């Protein structure tokens, strides 16, 4: 089942890169919860449900031309997936290219993703995924 969790995460990132926000949340449970890094001004700390995550990532689509997520690593951690990614985009108003290197931990249950959390530290994300002692 855990390899299926890695594939669910991979498909979600691929859907984001296609601009398919519905596809991005297709495997999310109705009670899904997403916890942000807290580093984005005016963003809530926690978003509820698949619609909440679509709302959160909508800022990238509204403020950046062709935002993309480059996946560097997806690691099976049982019912969790550790992900290292870089978000990239060019500001629609400024034309400035920017990127954010972050880590995610996705938690799955019964074939659905029930929780996601973003981290600004690899160590914290590894610890949250149970991959660091």
KAMOGI-V390887 format. One record per pair of residues at least 4 apart in sequence whose ideal C-beta (glycine too) atoms are under 7 Angstrom apart, sorted by sequence separation. I is the first residue (numbers start at 0). GAP is how many residues later the second one is. If there is no record, write none. Layout:
I:GAP ; I:GAP
This chain:
0:4 ; 1:4 ; 2:4 ; 3:4 ; 4:4 ; 5:4 ; 6:4 ; 7:4 ; 8:4 ; 9:4 ; 10:4 ; 11:4 ; 12:4 ; 13:4 ; 19:4 ; 20:4 ; 21:4 ; 27:4 ; 35:4 ; 47:4 ; 49:4 ; 50:4 ; 51:4 ; 52:4 ; 53:4 ; 56:4 ; 57:4 ; 58:4 ; 59:4 ; 76:4 ; 90:4 ; 107:4 ; 120:4 ; 121:4 ; 122:4 ; 123:4 ; 124:4 ; 14:5 ; 46:5 ; 75:5 ; 76:5 ; 89:5 ; 90:5 ; 107:5 ; 108:5 ; 118:5 ; 125:5 ; 126:5 ; 46:6 ; 60:6 ; 74:6 ; 89:6 ; 107:6 ; 118:6 ; 125:6 ; 35:7 ; 37:7 ; 59:7 ; 73:7 ; 74:7 ; 89:7 ; 90:7 ; 105:7 ; 106:7 ; 14:8 ; 15:8 ; 46:8 ; 106:8 ; 14:9 ; 35:9 ; 46:9 ; 73:9 ; 88:9 ; 118:9 ; 122:9 ; 34:10 ; 72:10 ; 105:10 ; 34:11 ; 72:11 ; 87:11 ; 116:11 ; 11:12 ; 33:12 ; 70:12 ; 71:12 ; 86:12 ; 103:12 ; 104:12 ; 32:13 ; 33:13 ; 42:13 ; 71:13 ; 85:13 ; 86:13 ; 103:13 ; 70:14 ; 71:14 ; 85:14 ; 103:14 ; 11:15 ; 32:15 ; 69:15 ; 85:15 ; 86:15 ; 68:16 ; 69:16 ; 101:16 ; 102:16 ; 31:17 ; 84:17 ; 101:17 ; 31:18 ; 33:18 ; 68:18 ; 69:18 ; 101:18 ; 7:19 ; 29:19 ; 33:19 ; 83:19 ; 84:19 ; 102:19 ; 35:20 ; 66:20 ; 67:20 ; 82:20 ; 104:20 ; 31:21 ; 66:21 ; 82:21 ; 27:22 ; 33:22 ; 66:22 ; 102:22 ; 81:23 ; 82:23 ; 104:23 ; 64:24 ; 104:24 ; 24:25 ; 63:25 ; 64:25 ; 79:25 ; 80:25 ; 63:26 ; 79:26 ; 63:27 ; 64:27 ; 79:27 ; 24:28 ; 62:28 ; 63:28 ; 78:28 ; 24:29 ; 59:29 ; 62:29 ; 78:29 ; 78:30 ; 20:33 ; 20:36 ; 83:38 ; 15:41 ; 81:43 ; 81:44 ; 81:47 ; 79:49 ; 81:49 ; 79:50 ; 16:51 ; 16:52 ; 76:52 ; 15:53 ; 76:53 ; 76:54 ; 12:56 ; 74:56 ; 12:58 ; 9:64 ; 8:65 ; 36:65 ; 5:68 ; 5:70 ; 4:71 ; 8:72 ; 12:72 ; 2:73 ; 1:74 ; 4:74 ; 8:74 ; 5:75 ; 1:76 ; 4:76 ; 31:81 ; 36:81 ; 38:81 ; 31:82 ; 32:82 ; 33:82 ; 34:82 ; 35:82 ; 36:82 ; 28:83 ; 30:83 ; 31:83 ; 34:83 ; 36:83 ; 27:84 ; 28:84 ; 26:85 ; 27:85 ; 28:85 ; 26:86 ; 8:97 ; 7:100 ; 4:103 ; 7:105
